[in-house]
Amino acid sequence: MKLAIVSGGSKGLGAALCAQYRARGFDVVEFSRSAPHAFSVRVDFSAPESVAPAVDAALKPLAAREWDEIVAVNNAAVLGPIGPAARKDPADILAHLNTNVVSGILFAARAVAAFQRHACRKTLVNVSSGAAAKGYDGWSLYCASKAALEQFIRSVAAEQAREPHPFTAINLLPGHVDTAMQASIRATDPHEFPDVGRFVGLRDAGALRSPEMVAATLMRIVELPDLQGGAGYSVADYVDRP
């Protein structure tokens, strides 16, 4: 028996991951605000006080079972508000950080806690972004939140190395994926995000990968026999491999 735990699986890459893991025979539990699937759990990641209780309640009966493999994917995230941080309402800044950082950490931490004792192959995947390593004009919040989660994963990997039944915690860079987030980027006012033209060009050049292709490649990376905890893996390095 195999289990996949996915946050933000209502659409885009998350939905593709849920579908492909189910097709591979995994039991899947998905966490999102819209909770569109029969296997979904409704939780609002912008309200972090609700995240830990929801994840704990959903995973408790699953943790009572034995598994051959467990994969937890932290995928839920928002891009906005876009534009200079100094022009944003403090409540919007807090909502962004609550969704991307606080709730992301809570989701990952509770998933690890629920299955720490299980002696099987276990992988914690954080879906990151190139924005974690580069500052973009207008994306200060998104860049900060992605960098924070990457460092969190590196630290979790170091912690897990001391555990008798560790999770392998990794960061994954999906590249440019043809999702609603990309569409929202292309619709941004250039005064708020001066680099918008480059993202329009990526779409026009056919450089966006489908969520299904990225999901399949993510799953292949998770299956690597020499997966290294704390490392970052780029879909671009594996998507065209046999």
Helices and strands as residue ranges (DSSP letters): E 2-7, H 12-23, E 27-32, E 40-42, G 48-50, H 51-63, E 69-74, G 85-87, H 90-97, I 98-102, H 103-115, E 121-127, G 130-132, H 140-160, E 168-173, H 180-186, H 196-204, H 211-222, E 232-234, G 235-237
